[in-house]
Amino acid sequence: MKPDGVLIGTFWLWMSFLAILESCIGLLDPDDHNRGIISASYPQLTNAADKWNCYEPALFSVNLKAGRNNIVIDNDSSFRAYFDYKNYYDSTRFDRNFSCLNYQLEPVNFSKYSLLGNYAAGGCDVAFTRTVERDDMAKKYIYTVKVREAGACKKLEYSMNWVLVPKLPMGYTVEFLIK
């Protein structure tokens, strides 16, 4: 028969292992983490990995304090202005070969969609679950990003969590939440 201390230690070791495993399963899940009325993640290109920084807001990339965390873009002119790196170009930050200056962003059909961005961050290994719900009584969309983290490191992972949703009806607002 084992001493009580060994049994208790073994119990807590297994409980710790199961808790870590549970927190990591969501990070390993390859399924799409979009819920509700989200039509698609933005960008939809599969080969845009080397250009992800071009899908950050230009203003946010140049000056973190000036960047806004919650974004609603529902027309082409706002879209172009928001991602116009030439507008915010600073030769001390970007060299002349900065690839986003002339990068063509994936177009959005603003007659059918609105583009929402909900900035969220986490440490180490992070996965985001995005949910957009429509509340007709309150005349608003509710955009919630759930941040799932694993690991004890301090590395910052962030995402603008860009999603396309059905065109925001006239008079509707967007409420942004992070959980």
KAUR-V276375 format. One line per field, one symbol per residue. ss: DSSP state (H for helix, E for strand, L for the rest). psi: psi as a letter, one per 40 degrees, with the letter a starting at -180 (. if undefined). burial: I if it has 9 or more other ideal C-beta (glycine too) atoms within 8 Angstrom, else O. A space follows every 10 residues. Layout:
ss->???
psi->???
burial->???
This chain:
ss->LLLHHHHHHH HHHHHHHHHH HHHHHHHHLL LLLEEELEEE ELLLLLLLHH HHHHHLLHHH HHLLLLLLLE EEELLHHHHH HHLLLLLLLL LLLLLLLLHH HHLLLLLLLL LLEEEEEELE EEELEEEEEE EEEEELLLLE EEEEEEEEEE LLLLLEEEEL LLEEEELLLL LLEEEEEEL
psi->hiiddddddd dddddddddd dddddddehe ihfhibehdi ihiehefede eddeeihddd ddhdddiidh hhheiddddd ddegdddehh eddhieehde dehhihihge ddiihhhghi iiibhiihhh hhihgddefi ihhhhhhhii ieiehhhiie fhihiihhih eiihhhih.
burial->OOOOOOIOOO OOOOOOOOOI OOIIOIIOOO OOIIOOIIOO IIIOOOOIOO IOOIIIIIII IIOOOOIOOI IIIIOOOIIO OIIIIOOIIO OOOIOOOIOI IOIOIOOIOI OOIIIIIIII IIIIIIIIII IIIIIOOOII IIIIIOIIII OOOOOOIOII IIIIIOIIOO OIOIOOOOO
